[in-house]
């Protein structure tokens, strides 16, 4: 198999999940596309150094996350992860139904409103069905930190979904038209 | 493990049960089986996870992203080191140098046939030549012994065949020359060199120096010198 064919296979296998991960991090489609492309660019230039084929997926997601952090460092927005507030305690009973009735785009938007520190592990957990150990490897943080961020991230996501649900229920009051004489 | 700790751990559990063998999850799940409220919480948690997961996976990348990735990577992928222009240029230079070195005797300026003739006559005059006196073998011997055969058209053997037949090899002007001595009413000495080693006129050139007479000529493949101490007439009879 040629290197071109191998690269195509790699792109076909991972570009969609990488894009979804990037979308949750970057909060908009254009930046998510850039991040995904940048990840494969890094693979094209440095991927041959990776000897263990079983680590390709981890390598790609880790690279995308690093690129996201690198881009964010260049910007003005910085979040001190350790200063983030604790998450909610318990889920509300109807939250599963609440998410079920929303369209996918609204759920993505809710995820994007979750704080950065929680969003990355949460996205990997939901999108990639990854065990917490692997998420820890990808994000290069301790296992306990991943579990903590998953817990608090889920709490934030529930809160955002609830807000969006409430906003959907609000019926805009029609503006009164001023009569002119 | 209390309920809060169990919830903390179970929030990282994947809904399909793949993590259940993990000791941390196993203990928390055992607690959920003993605690109905915790079990109910876990069921809600897993339902929520499954719903959110399904929604997020429904998001499709924009059309064209795949093609853009492939095209972009193709443009930016590093050229293998052996295909880089500098390396190719260096390899070409090395190849040229090797080629020049290996073909040096061919490409260096050829010596003149005149030089070959003078060198041969000096050789025949030398004591070393009288000690050597190689004799032809096989078909070459038959040809040279034939009194009717003339050598003006050269000999029907190429340089390598002559060398393989046991002709003596010597160097004149830095080039390899083969020698074969034979009898035909007197002593004759034929010298054969590669044509590419000696430049000059293809027309036969007769010379006499002291008691020696010689004729020098060429064909497409070889340069020849025939020398004898029997005189110019005897030389012409063989030539």
Interface residues (C-beta under 8 A of the other chain):
Chain A: X4 X7 X8 X11 X12 X15 X16 X19 X20 X23 X24 X29 X33 X36 X37 X40 X41 X43 X44 X45 X90 X91 X93 X95 X96 X99 X100 X102 X103 X104 X105 X107 X108 X111 X123 X125 X126 X127 X129 X131 X132 X146 X147 X148 X150 X151 X154 X157 X158
Chain B: X7 X8 X9 X11 X12 X14 X16 X18 X19 X41 X44 X45 X47 X48 X49 X50 X51 X52 X53 X55 X56 X57 X58 X59 X60 X61 X62 X65 X66 X68 X69 X70 X72 X73 X74 X76 X77 X78
